[in-house]
């Protein structure tokens, strides 16, 4: 019976209010610690997620910048290519037109010389004059212009002096006679005028 009393005493001793309070405080502390650990884990998770998002944002920003830079370079290259091909096309056209006009100029010179001579058949002369005018009009449509020479100041860029003459009606340094007319295609010199310059 003493043994039973001792067991009861031990049980009552264990279930005293002080023991219960201690157990509750230990339980509360452990749950508070768990909550604190939980809060720390949540904060760490949020910070980690924020850092991952920031890294992704930076990576996307760098990729966008690289793509934009690539696009701008490609656009600049295309623009340069377009301008270069347009310039080459224009130069090719001008060179071809200049070659064509250059081969046609001796015919123009021959026409002019033939019209300077007297002709007894007036109808023939008028026909030749009409053909010559058509030829001159076609050259004008091609933007071919005659270089001003007689009475103009000598310009070595457009005049080719083959002689000098004294005792002329022109001032020194001015063209006093034209042996062969010069022509330009736009701003491009096709053939310089062959001239004599007054002394």
C-alpha atoms as one frame of an Amber mdcrd trajectory, in Angstrom:
protein
   0.000   0.000   0.000   2.890   2.286   0.676   4.024   1.703  -2.821   0.658
   2.859  -4.187   0.806   5.970  -2.016   4.278   6.735  -3.280   3.104   6.338
  -6.870   0.157   8.662  -6.233   2.431  11.145  -4.557   4.741  11.029  -7.548
   1.831  11.538  -9.952   0.408  14.468  -7.980   3.842  15.955  -7.739   4.157
  15.779 -11.466   0.754  17.377 -12.118   1.180  20.389  -9.855   0.244  23.822
 -11.227   3.884  24.939 -11.186   4.861  22.074 -13.435   2.012  22.871 -15.777
   3.103  26.533 -15.977   6.659  25.528 -16.688   5.514  23.167 -19.424   3.335
  25.886 -20.952   6.159  28.429 -20.899   8.524  25.919 -22.499   5.895  25.147
 -25.130   5.302  28.854 -25.769   9.027  29.508 -26.055   9.492  26.662 -28.469
   6.490  27.790 -30.565   7.791  31.391 -30.502  11.193  30.134 -31.595   9.553
  28.132 -34.369   7.574  31.236 -35.447  10.748  33.327 -35.383  12.528  30.649
 -37.415   9.534  30.593 -39.764   9.615  34.403 -40.120  13.352  34.309 -40.812
  12.846  31.566 -43.408  10.040  33.562 -45.051  12.174  36.742 -45.078  15.085
  34.822 -46.552  12.787  33.288 -49.164  11.380  36.728 -50.066  14.885  38.236
 -50.257  16.098  35.329 -52.364  13.085  35.673 -54.662  13.681  39.442 -54.921
  17.360  38.874 -55.748  16.422  36.295 -58.393  13.909  38.721 -59.931  16.462
  41.549 -59.887  19.025  39.306 -61.596  16.480  38.248 -64.202  15.556  41.894
 -64.782  19.220  42.867 -65.239  19.760  39.944 -67.622  16.701  40.936 -69.658
  17.813  44.572 -69.693  21.271  43.569 -70.957  19.714  41.328 -73.623  17.431
  44.174 -74.716  20.360  46.597 -74.867  22.391  44.107 -76.925  19.458  43.505
 -79.304  18.871  47.261 -79.643  22.573  47.857 -80.345  22.565  45.062 -82.927
  19.458  46.533 -84.564  20.991  50.029 -84.729  24.203  48.665 -86.261  22.225
  46.645 -88.808  20.104  49.684 -89.674  23.230  51.841 -90.109  24.854  49.192
 -92.305  21.724  48.924 -94.455  21.479  52.718 -94.749  25.139  52.925 -95.808
  24.594  50.085 -98.307  21.520  51.837 -99.754  23.368  55.157-100.120  26.437
  53.468-101.611  24.423  51.523-104.192  22.434  54.643-105.125  25.701  56.575
-105.566  27.270  53.746-107.589  24.155  53.511-109.758  24.234  57.259-110.402
  27.971  57.179-111.151  27.516  54.222-113.501  24.754  56.048-115.344  26.810
  59.262-115.566  29.888  57.373-116.764  27.894  55.518-119.406  26.212  58.751
-120.555  29.592  60.524-120.646  31.087  57.740-122.785  28.100  57.903-125.132
  28.294  61.691-125.456  32.060  61.534-125.940  31.627  59.243-128.929  28.878
  61.492-130.298  30.852  64.774-130.091  32.941  64.216-133.255  29.666  63.856
-135.175  28.459  67.173-133.711  31.769  68.801-134.685  31.463  67.466-138.260
  27.894  68.749-138.512  28.941  72.219-137.342  31.835  72.348-139.815  29.631
  71.221-142.695  27.040  73.915-141.898  29.719  76.624-142.018  30.288  76.077
-145.762  28.115  77.624-148.435  25.569  75.332-150.033  23.780  76.047-153.321
  20.861  73.722-152.503  18.860  75.556-149.818  16.558  72.574-149.153  19.527
  70.338-148.443  20.976  72.909-146.079  17.646  73.278-144.228  17.388  69.480
-143.860  20.911  69.279-142.434  20.120  72.146-140.061  16.987  70.385-138.808
  18.930  67.161-138.164  21.644  69.141-136.372  19.026  70.864-134.178  17.509
  67.472-133.280  20.952  66.239-132.303  21.541  69.325-130.136  18.116  68.861
-128.467  18.898  65.240-127.634  22.184  66.367-126.039  20.325  69.033-124.049
  17.915  66.365-122.750  20.951  64.417-121.542  22.015  67.574-119.618  24.994
  68.190-121.915  26.052  71.846-122.049  28.622  73.654-124.128  31.492  75.253
-122.216  31.640  79.009-122.629  34.932  79.792-124.331  35.200  82.697-126.808
  35.664  85.958-124.903  35.743  84.204-121.520  38.658  84.372-119.125  40.979
  81.405-119.556  40.187  78.650-117.049  42.618  75.689-117.070  39.901  73.468
-115.568  37.723  73.672-118.684  39.979  75.162-121.379  42.918  73.540-123.144
  45.202  76.307-124.493  47.149  75.213-127.560  48.454  78.643-128.601  48.816
  82.277-127.606  48.049  85.147-129.924  49.197  88.760-129.830  47.432  91.786
-131.313  43.881  90.593-130.743  40.710  92.448-129.760  40.673  90.531-126.457
  42.419  91.379-123.178  45.379  89.301-122.070  44.394  86.022-120.446  41.100
  85.799-122.335  40.152  83.212-124.962  40.446  84.791-128.420  39.796  81.773
-130.658  38.098  78.363-130.262  39.452  75.424-132.271  37.185  72.791-130.755
  34.176  73.290-128.468  34.172  71.803-124.986  31.233  70.063-123.297  30.072
  69.118-119.831  27.580  66.500-118.674  26.037  68.142-115.637  29.103  69.091
-113.584  31.340  66.460-115.172  33.779  67.632-117.841  33.523  65.472-120.952
  35.888  67.381-123.204  37.763  70.638-122.540  37.522  73.428-125.107  40.609
  73.664-127.310  41.441  77.386-127.471  43.936  80.141-128.199  44.598  82.703
-125.468  45.323  86.383-126.014  48.688  87.691-124.774
